[in-house]
Amino acid sequence: MYNHLLKSYQQVLERQSKLDYAGTIKSSLIHEVKNSLTVIQGGVQIMPELQELTPKSKQVLEQIQIASDQLHDFVKGYQTFLKTQNMNFVEKPLMQVVKKALLLCELTLQNQKYTIEVDIPRNLTVNINEAYILQVFVNLIKNSIEATPSETERLQLQIKAYLEQDKIYIDFIDRGTGINKEEWETVFYPFHSNKEKGTGLGLPYCKQILLAHRGDINIVRSDDSGTHIQLCLPLYPFST
C-alpha cells in the first residue's frame, strides 16, 4: 500500500515538473514565433508588389495571410494566458470554428486524397476563446493526417458534435494507426510522443486549453482501425 502511494506521488511530482518545464519552453517558443511571424507577415504584404501573381499564387498567399493572422491572435492571447491564466470567452457557432480550422489545414491537405465528414448542428454554439479552441482543432486534424499511413489511399476523418444535457461533445474520429491503450493517458503528458519528430506538446496543450474552458479531452477508442478522441465543453457561459 505504502509503495503504491509513494509511486503515485512520485508520478505526480514528475508530471508537475514536466508541466513547469513545458511552461518555460512555451514562453521561449512564443518569443521565437513572434520574430518569425513578423518576417512572414512582412513577406506576405510586399510579395504582390515584387511581381505579378498567378491566381493560384494569390490563393496560396491568401491562405498564408489567414494562417499568419490566426497565429498572431493565438500568440497574443497565449502570452496573456501564460501571465494571468485568464481567457476571454465569446459565443461562436461551432460549425464556423471547425470550418476555419479546416481552412487553416488546407495547405497540408492539398497533396492528399481525403474525405472529411462534418456533422454539426448549424444552430449549435459554444462559449470559447476562439483562438485557443481553433488551435486545438488544428492540432487534432494534423494529428489525424500524420497518423494516417502513407500507403493509405485516402485520409478519412469524421468531426461530429452533439448536445447532451448541459455539455457539448465534439468527436474526432480517424482511420490512423492508433495509440496503445497503455498510453491513452500519458499522451496528454508533456514531452510524451511516439512520432519521430514529435515534441510531445500538442496533446498536452489541447488538454490544458480544454481544462481552462471547464471541459476535457480524452481518448474514447484507439486501435489498428483508427482513433476516436472526444472533447467536452460546457453548454453555458461562465465567469473566469
MIKOLSE-849337 format. One record per atom (N, C-alpha, C, CB): x, y, z. Coordinates in steps of 0.02 Angstrom, whole numbers, padded with zeros to 5 digits, always signed. Each point is the difference from the previous one (the first is absolute). Last residue first. Glycine has a CB too. Layout:
! MIKOLSE-849337
XYZ
...
END
This chain:
! MIKOLSE-849337
-00740+01690-00777
+00067-00024+00014
+00029+00035+00060
+00017-00026-00120
-00280-00043+00039
+00045+00056+00015
+00067-00029+00018
-00094+00075+00038
-00091-00188-00209
+00018+00004+00070
+00048+00058+00009
-00017-00124+00017
-00182+00001-00204
+00059+00042+00015
+00013+00003+00075
-00023+00069-00103
-00095-00288-00011
-00016+00068+00021
+00064+00040+00014
-00108-00041+00049
+00116-00188-00124
-00048+00034-00044
-00007+00074+00019
-00061-00108-00015
+00289-00045+00049
-00063+00018+00033
-00045+00039-00048
+00057+00003+00111
+00119-00190-00198
-00002+00070+00019
-00066+00015+00035
+00075+00031-00097
+00101-00245+00000
-00060+00017+00036
+00005+00073+00022
-00016-00120+00039
+00130-00075-00229
+00005+00062+00039
-00066+00013+00034
+00087+00048-00079
+00045-00279-00032
-00061+00038+00016
+00017+00061+00044
-00067-00106-00008
+00178-00091-00180
+00013+00047+00054
-00061+00043+00011
+00123+00002-00027
-00043-00242-00102
-00058+00042+00015
+00017+00043+00061
-00082-00086-00048
+00222-00069-00156
-00005+00030+00066
-00061+00045+00005
+00124-00004+00012
-00037-00231-00170
-00003+00072+00006
-00009+00023+00072
-00047+00004-00113
+00080-00233+00026
-00048+00028-00048
-00006+00076+00007
-00062-00108+00004
+00200-00032+00139
+00027-00002-00068
-00046+00032-00052
+00060-00103+00032
-00104+00191+00208
+00028-00065-00018
+00025+00004-00072
-00078-00061+00082
-00064+00208+00128
+00057+00004-00046
+00029-00070-00011
+00025+00118+00039
-00236+00047+00095
+00019-00064-00032
+00061+00012-00044
-00119-00042+00003
+00044+00212+00145
-00055-00046+00010
+00017-00070-00025
-00081+00096-00010
+00226+00127+00104
-00003-00051-00052
-00055-00049+00017
+00124+00012-00026
-00121+00256+00103
+00021-00068+00017
-00002-00045-00062
-00042+00015+00117
+00010+00255+00002
+00013-00037-00062
+00027-00068+00019
+00023+00107-00066
-00175+00120+00184
+00050-00053+00002
+00009-00030-00069
-00028-00025+00121
-00071+00264+00027
-00018-00059-00039
+00053-00053+00007
-00064+00070-00080
+00055+00168+00152
-00043-00041+00043
-00025-00061-00037
-00034+00103+00064
+00200+00052-00148
-00069+00013-00022
-00051-00036+00044
+00042+00016-00117
+00188-00049+00150
-00010+00071+00013
-00070+00023-00022
+00123+00019-00014
-00055-00239-00033
-00011+00007+00072
-00012+00073+00018
+00073-00101+00021
-00016+00054-00243
-00067-00026+00015
-00015+00007+00074
+00009-00080-00095
+00207+00140+00022
-00050+00047-00024
-00070-00023+00016
+00078+00033-00091
+00104-00175+00144
+00003+00061+00041
-00055+00049-00021
+00124-00016+00014
-00095-00180-00142
-00027-00015+00066
-00004+00062+00043
+00046-00116-00008
+00060+00133-00201
-00073-00009-00008
-00033-00012+00067
+00018-00046-00116
+00216+00052+00112
-00028+00067-00009
-00076-00005-00007
+00107+00039-00057
+00009-00241+00068
-00001+00034+00065
-00028+00071-00005
+00099-00070+00035
-00071-00048-00239
-00057-00023+00040
+00000+00029+00071
+00000-00105-00069
+00186+00170-00069
-00064+00013-00033
-00060-00020+00041
+00058-00015-00106
+00186-00016+00152
-00033+00058+00030
-00070+00013-00028
+00113+00049+00019
+00077-00210-00079
-00037-00021+00059
-00034+00057+00036
+00080-00092+00011
+00058+00077-00222
+00024+00036+00059
-00034-00024+00064
+00024+00099-00072
+00035-00228-00180
-00050+00030+00045
+00032+00034+00060
-00081-00086-00037
+00165-00046-00164
+00019+00070+00009
-00050+00036+00046
+00052-00001-00115
-00075-00232+00079
+00072+00007-00009
+00023+00071+00013
-00002-00093-00083
-00215-00006+00207
+00018+00023-00067
+00076+00011-00003
-00114+00053-00015
-00017-00113+00210
+00025-00058-00037
+00021+00019-00071
-00074-00073+00068
+00055+00210+00186
-00018-00004-00070
+00030-00062-00032
-00006+00125-00006
-00010+00045+00240
-00013-00070-00016
-00023-00003-00073
-00031-00029+00121
+00078+00234+00006
+00060-00034-00026
-00009-00075-00011
+00066+00086+00058
-00249+00027+00100
+00050+00034-00041
+00058-00046-00018
-00031+00108+00055
-00214-00212-00014
+00055+00026+00041
+00051+00035-00046
-00017-00092+00087
-00176-00028-00164
-00018+00068+00020
+00051+00029+00048
-00120-00029-00017
+00133-00195-00062
+00008+00043-00060
-00018+00073+00016
-00025-00099-00074
-00004-00080+00235
+00066+00032-00001
+00012+00043-00062
+00042-00096+00066
-00245-00036-00033
+00005+00055+00048
+00065+00038-00008
-00072-00064+00079
+00028-00123-00215
-00058+00043-00009
+00002+00060+00048
-00066-00099-00038
+00219-00099+00004
+00022+00069-00008
-00058+00049-00007
+00103-00043-00054
-00121-00198+00073
+00040+00019+00059
+00020+00074-00003
+00042-00118+00008
-00155+00012-00192
-00045+00016+00055
+00038+00023+00062
-00081-00084-00045
+00174+00126-00205
-00003-00055+00048
-00042+00020+00061
+00112-00041-00039
-00157+00148-00202
+00043+00012+00058
-00008-00058+00048
-00009+00127-00013
-00035-00080-00277
-00022-00013+00068
+00053+00012+00053
-00078-00082-00048
+00061+00110-00207
+00033-00060+00027
-00020-00015+00072
+00094+00023-00075
-00268+00118-00082
+00073-00003+00005
+00024-00064+00034
+00001+00123+00004
-00222-00009-00076
+00016-00070-00019
+00076-00009+00003
-00103-00007-00074
-00077+00185+00217
+00041-00011-00060
+00011-00074-00013
+00055+00111+00019
-00213+00086+00126
+00008-00072-00012
+00039-00010-00065
-00108-00026+00062
+00019+00215+00137
+00047-00005-00056
+00016-00074-00009
+00050+00118+00021
-00257+00033+00115
+00038-00061-00015
+00044+00009-00062
-00092-00068+00051
-00048+00213+00156
+00027+00006-00068
+00046-00060-00012
-00007+00128+00003
-00204-00031+00176
+00052-00049-00015
+00020+00006-00073
-00046-00078+00088
-00080+00230+00123
+00008-00008-00073
+00058-00048-00011
-00045+00117-00024
-00138-00072+00244
+00068-00006-00028
-00002-00010-00076
+00038-00049+00109
-00221+00051+00063
+00031+00067+00000
+00071-00002-00026
-00071+00030+00097
-00100-00214-00174
-00013+00037+00062
+00033+00069-00003
-00007-00110+00065
+00081+00006-00261
-00028-00048+00047
-00005+00034+00069
+00047-00099-00065
+00008+00144-00221
-00015+00029+00065
-00032-00054+00044
-00015+00115-00050
+00198-00126-00171
-00069-00007+00023
-00006+00028+00071
-00017-00103-00073
+00192+00061-00166
-00015+00034+00063
-00072-00010+00018
+00089+00086-00023
+00137-00177-00152
-00071+00001+00019
-00008+00039+00065
-00020-00110-00058
+00198+00036-00154
-00006+00048+00054
-00074+00008+00015
+00107+00062-00034
+00073-00244-00105
-00067+00022+00017
+00003+00049+00059
-00048-00111-00040
+00221+00004-00168
-00008+00031+00066
-00073+00021+00008
+00120+00040+00000
+00076-00176-00173
-00070+00005+00020
-00005+00027+00071
-00031-00096-00076
+00212+00067-00153
-00009+00020+00069
-00075+00007+00015
+00112+00060-00001
-00003-00223-00192
-00037+00061+00013
-00005+00013+00075
-00065-00017-00105
+00200-00162+00009
-00023+00033-00061
-00034+00067+00013
-00014-00112-00050
+00215-00008+00193
-00072+00004+00000
-00024+00042-00060
-00002-00011+00125
+00233-00024-00059
-00026-00045-00052
-00076+00001-00003
+00100-00072+00015
+00024+00196+00149
+00012+00029-00066
-00029-00044-00056
+00104+00053+00044
-00212-00044+00208
+00058-00030-00035
+00006+00027-00071
-00012-00103+00069
-00096+00238+00138
-00023-00039-00057
+00061-00028-00037
-00105+00071-00010
+00118+00081+00196
-00011-00069+00022
-00022-00046-00057
-00029+00044+00112
+00062+00193-00140
+00065-00031+00012
-00007-00073+00021
+00045+00111+00033
-00241+00020-00067
+00037-00003-00063
+00065-00040+00010
-00049+00111-00037
-00078-00063+00227
-00033-00051-00041
+00036-00009-00066
-00110+00029+00053
+00182+00142+00088
+00017-00065+00029
-00030-00056-00040
+00006+00052+00113
-00064+00167-00170
+00068-00016-00023
+00023-00067+00029
+00026+00123-00008
-00234-00040+00081
-00004-00016-00072
+00069-00021-00026
-00096+00082-00015
+00084-00005+00236
-00032-00066-00007
-00006-00021-00073
-00063+00022+00106
+00149+00194-00055
+00045-00052+00026
-00029-00070-00011
+00043+00080+00086
-00178+00106-00137
+00053-00008-00050
+00048-00055+00022
-00010+00122-00031
-00158-00061+00183
-00028-00036-00058
+00054-00012-00053
-00113+00053+00022
+00174+00077+00163
-00012-00069+00021
-00027-00041-00059
-00024+00039+00118
+00049+00190-00149
+00065-00033-00001
-00006-00072+00022
+00056+00109+00022
-00247+00024-00010
+00018-00008-00070
+00066-00038-00005
-00062+00106-00030
-00009-00039+00240
-00036-00059-00022
+00014-00014-00073
-00090+00022+00085
+00187+00173+00006
+00026-00060+00032
-00034-00063-00025
+00026+00068+00101
-00099+00145-00179
+00068-00012-00022
+00028-00064+00029
+00017+00123-00009
-00236-00045+00077
+00003-00029-00067
+00071-00017-00022
-00102+00065-00028
-00018-00070+00265
+00050+00045-00027
+00017-00028-00069
+00048+00035+00117
-00294-00083-00017
+00070-00019-00004
+00045+00061-00010
-00034-00110-00046
-00227-00006+00059
+00031+00057+00033
+00074-00015+00010
-00109+00030+00059
-00078-00122-00253
+00043-00016+00057
+00029+00065+00029
+00029-00113-00051
-00253+00010-00117
+00051+00050+00016
+00039-00021+00062
-00071+00091-00050
-00110-00191-00155
+00037-00016+00061
+00056+00052+00010
-00026-00123-00014
-00134+00098-00174
-00020+00047+00053
+00038-00012+00065
-00112+00008-00053
+00140-00146-00143
+00018+00068-00019
-00017+00051+00054
-00018-00032-00118
+00092-00232+00151
-00061+00041-00006
+00017+00073-00012
-00062-00081+00075
+00224-00119-00152
-00009+00046+00057
-00065+00040-00011
+00126+00009+00017
+00046-00192-00138
-00070-00007+00020
-00011+00041+00064
-00008-00117-00053
+00196+00064-00161
-00016+00044+00056
-00075-00004+00014
+00097+00078-00029
+00117-00219-00108
-00072+00006+00013
-00011+00043+00061
-00021-00113-00053
+00222+00065-00139
-00013+00025+00067
-00075+00011+00007
+00115+00055+00006
+00083-00180-00171
-00072+00007+00011
-00011+00023+00071
-00027-00090-00086
+00247+00085-00110
-00030-00004+00066
-00076+00007-00003
+00105+00047+00048
+00157-00059-00180
-00070-00016-00011
-00031-00008+00069
+00022-00057-00113
+00195+00217+00067
-00026-00064+00021
-00072-00009-00022
+00077+00002+00099
+00068+00197-00116
+00033-00052-00038
-00024-00070+00018
+00099+00074-00007
-00183+00127+00115
-00009+00009-00072
+00033-00055-00042
-00006+00122+00021
-00006-00077+00231
-00042-00052-00031
+00003+00000-00076
-00073+00008+00098
+00186+00154+00040
+00026-00065+00019
-00036-00056-00037
+00030+00046+00113
-00105+00175-00139
+00065-00008-00034
+00030-00068+00016
+00018+00124+00005
-00221-00063+00104
-00009-00013-00071
+00066-00011-00037
-00103+00068+00005
+00040-00012+00234
+00035-00062-00017
+00000-00015-00075
-00032-00044+00113
-00081+00233-00019
+00070+00007+00020
+00041-00062-00016
-00037+00077+00091
-00196-00081-00129
+00031+00046-00047
+00074+00009+00016
-00109+00060-00014
-00022-00186+00161
+00012-00037-00062
+00033+00044-00052
-00099-00072+00024
+00033+00173+00177
+00055-00047+00012
+00017-00039-00063
-00036-00009+00120
-00151+00151-00125
+00062+00039+00002
+00060-00045+00010
-00063+00098+00047
-00150-00195-00035
+00017+00018-00069
+00064+00041-00003
-00122-00002-00029
+00036-00051+00241
+00027-00060-00032
+00020+00015-00072
-00072-00072+00074
-00037+00241+00046
+00068-00010+00027
+00032-00060-00033
-00035+00051+00110
-00190-00005-00162
+00043+00053-00027
+00073-00010+00022
-00098+00079+00000
-00073-00219+00088
+00014-00015-00070
+00049+00050-00030
-00114-00052-00010
+00029+00090+00229
+00052-00052-00003
+00019-00018-00071
-00043-00044+00108
-00044+00286-00020
-00028-00061-00031
+00055-00052-00008
-00088+00069-00061
+00107+00111+00261
+00014-00009-00071
-00037-00061-00027
+00113+00053+00015
-00073+00131+00213
-00043-00052-00029
+00010-00003-00075
-00085+00017+00092
+00277+00055+00095
-00056+00028-00039
-00040-00058-00027
+00067+00104-00031
+00145-00037+00226
-00045-00048-00032
-00055+00037-00037
+00025-00085+00089
+00243+00118+00019
-00062+00034-00018
-00043-00049-00041
+00058+00114+00000
+00136-00167+00199
-00019+00000-00070
-00063+00042-00010
+00052-00115-00016
+00173+00066+00206
-00069+00020-00015
-00012+00000-00075
-00002+00070+00104
+00213-00103+00027
-00042-00061+00001
-00074+00016-00012
+00082-00053+00079
+00125+00202-00080
-00057+00009+00045
-00042-00062+00011
-00003+00116-00038
+00208-00106-00100
+00012+00048+00054
-00056+00000+00051
+00064+00070-00080
-00074-00206-00115
+00058-00022+00039
+00012+00046+00059
+00050-00049-00104
-00220+00108-00051
-00019-00058+00040
+00058-00024+00044
-00081-00033-00089
+00119+00207-00066
-00043+00023+00055
-00017-00057+00046
-00046+00090-00073
+00160-00143-00121
+00044+00038+00044
-00038+00024+00061
+00069+00036-00099
-00189-00139-00071
+00035-00048+00042
+00050+00033+00046
-00014-00084-00090
-00111+00213-00070
-00042-00026+00053
+00037-00046+00047
-00096+00011-00075
+00210+00071-00114
-00019+00056+00042
-00041-00024+00060
+00002+00077-00100
+00052-00233-00066
+00059+00019+00038
-00016+00056+00049
+00072-00033-00097
-00243-00035-00051
+00015-00052+00048
+00059+00020+00044
-00043-00086-00081
-00019+00226-00097
-00050+00003+00053
+00015-00052+00055
-00085+00039-00084
+00223-00043-00106
+00010+00063+00036
-00049+00005+00058
+00040+00056-00106
-00064-00234-00044
+00058-00011+00044
+00014+00063+00042
+00048-00082-00083
-00216+00094-00081
-00020-00045+00054
+00056-00010+00050
-00079-00058-00079
+00129+00179-00113
-00045+00039+00043
-00024-00041+00059
-00037+00067-00101
+00165-00175-00063
+00042+00045+00040
-00042+00044+00046
+00085-00001-00092
-00197-00145-00059
+00036-00039+00051
+00043+00046+00044
+00001-00099-00077
-00112+00196-00106
-00050-00023+00049
+00035-00037+00057
-00087-00009-00091
+00221+00074-00090
-00023+00058+00038
-00049-00020+00054
+00018+00072-00101
+00053-00235-00051
+00055+00017+00046
-00020+00059+00044
+00084-00044-00084
-00232-00016-00085
-00001-00051+00053
+00056+00014+00051
-00048-00084-00082
+00039+00220-00108
-00057+00014+00043
-00004-00050+00058
-00062+00049-00098
+00222-00084-00069
+00019+00057+00041
-00056+00020+00048
+00074+00039-00092
-00115-00208-00067
+00047-00024+00051
+00020+00056+00048
+00043-00086-00081
-00176+00144-00103
-00038-00042+00046
+00044-00025+00057
-00076-00034-00095
+00176+00153-00081
-00040+00045+00042
-00039-00039+00052
-00009+00081-00096
+00128-00200-00065
+00046+00030+00047
-00037+00047+00048
+00093-00008-00085
-00214-00089-00092
+00019-00051+00049
+00045+00029+00053
-00012-00088-00088
-00047+00228-00095
-00057-00013+00045
+00015-00052+00054
-00075+00028-00095
+00286+00104+00007
-00051-00040-00033
-00059-00010+00048
+00087-00059-00072
+00082+00275+00085
-00013-00068+00023
-00054-00034-00041
+00033+00036+00114
+00170+00166-00139
-00071-00015-00013
-00013-00073+00017
-00006+00089-00090
+00200+00053+00218
-00014-00032-00064
-00075-00013-00006
+00114-00054+00000
-00019+00185+00179
+00063-00021-00032
-00012-00031-00069
+00049-00018+00113
-00223+00089+00040
+00033+00059-00028
+00063-00019-00040
-00044+00068+00096
-00089-00228+00028
-00036+00023-00060
+00033+00060-00034
-00104-00042+00052
+00203-00043+00153
+00004-00046-00056
-00037+00024-00062
+00009-00092+00083
+00001+00195+00145
+00039+00028-00055
+00003-00045-00062
+00068+00059+00085
-00192-00119+00118
-00021+00067-00020
+00038+00025-00061
-00027+00023+00119
+00082-00232-00016
-00066-00004-00031
-00022+00068-00027
-00030-00094+00078
+00231+00080+00048
+00007-00029-00067
-00066-00004-00037
+00096-00065+00042
-00094+00138+00183
+00031+00050-00043
+00007-00026-00072
+00062+00045+00099
-00141-00192+00065
-00051+00052-00014
+00028+00054-00046
-00054-00023+00111
+00204-00145-00035
-00052-00029-00044
-00051+00053-00020
+00015-00112+00055
+00150+00171+00105
+00030-00009-00067
-00052-00025-00050
+00112-00024+00053
-00176+00041+00172
+00011+00067-00027
+00028-00004-00071
+00019+00044+00117
-00041-00242+00007
-00064+00023-00025
+00006+00070-00031
-00058-00069+00087
+00242-00029+00026
-00011-00031-00065
-00064+00026-00033
+00061-00103+00039
-00016+00175+00181
+00052+00025-00045
-00010-00027-00071
+00080+00008+00097
-00220-00090+00074
-00015+00071-00015
+00050+00029-00050
-00050+00012+00116
+00088-00229-00030
-00054+00001-00050
-00018+00071-00019
-00045-00107+00047
+00201+00074+00127
+00029-00016-00065
-00053+00001-00055
+00086-00070+00058
-00158+00105+00164
+00044+00055-00020
+00029-00013-00070
+00029+00021+00121
-00157-00190-00022
-00042+00056-00019
+00042+00058-00025
-00086-00036+00084
+00197-00150+00009
-00025-00013-00068
-00044+00058-00025
+00004-00123+00024
+00074+00128+00199
+00055+00011-00047
-00023-00009-00072
+00081-00039+00088
-00234-00008+00083
+00015+00071+00001
+00056+00017-00050
-00036+00006+00120
-00019-00233-00086
-00052+00035-00037
+00014+00075-00004
-00083-00087+00036
+00222-00050+00098
+00013-00009-00071
-00051+00039-00042
+00050-00113+00023
-00083+00107+00209
+00059+00040-00016
+00016-00004-00074
+00045-00021+00115
-00218-00115-00034
-00020+00071+00002
+00058+00045-00018
-00084-00028+00087
+00124-00202-00064
-00035+00014-00062
-00022+00073-00002
-00040-00119-00006
+00135+00038+00203
+00051+00008-00052
-00031+00018-00067
+00073-00081+00061
-00218+00032+00116
+00036+00062+00015
+00052+00014-00054
-00018-00017+00123
-00095-00188-00135
-00046+00056-00015
+00034+00067+00011
-00097-00072+00031
+00212-00124+00031
-00002+00006-00072
-00045+00058-00021
+00019-00123-00011
-00010+00071+00238
+00064+00026-00022
+00002+00010-00075
+00055-00058+00097
-00242-00046-00004
+00000+00071+00015
+00065+00033-00022
-00077-00021+00096
+00058-00213-00116
-00043+00033-00048
+00000+00075+00011
-00072-00102-00007
+00189-00030+00160
+00033-00001-00065
-00041+00037-00053
+00054-00109+00030
-00147+00079+00185
+00055+00048+00002
+00036+00004-00067
+00014-00024+00122
-00182-00139-00099
-00030+00067+00002
+00055+00053-00001
-00099-00044+00062
+00167-00178-00042
-00026+00012-00068
-00031+00070-00004
-00020-00123-00015
+00092+00046+00225
+00058+00016-00043
-00022+00014-00071
+00072-00073+00072
-00236+00002+00079
+00023+00067+00019
+00059+00021-00044
-00038-00020+00119
-00043-00199-00141
-00049+00047-00027
+00022+00072+00014
-00092-00084+00017
+00220-00088+00077
+00009+00000-00072
-00047+00051-00032
+00034-00121+00002
-00056+00084+00228
+00063+00034-00014
+00011+00006-00075
+00047-00042+00108
-00230-00083-00033
-00012+00072+00011
+00063+00040-00016
-00084-00027+00089
+00102-00207-00097
-00045+00023-00054
-00012+00075+00006
-00055-00114-00003
+00178+00006+00172
+00040+00005-00062
-00042+00026-00058
+00072-00094+00040
-00180+00050+00167
+00045+00059+00005
+00039+00010-00064
+00009-00018+00123
-00144-00173-00110
-00042+00060+00000
+00043+00062+00000
-00090-00061+00061
END
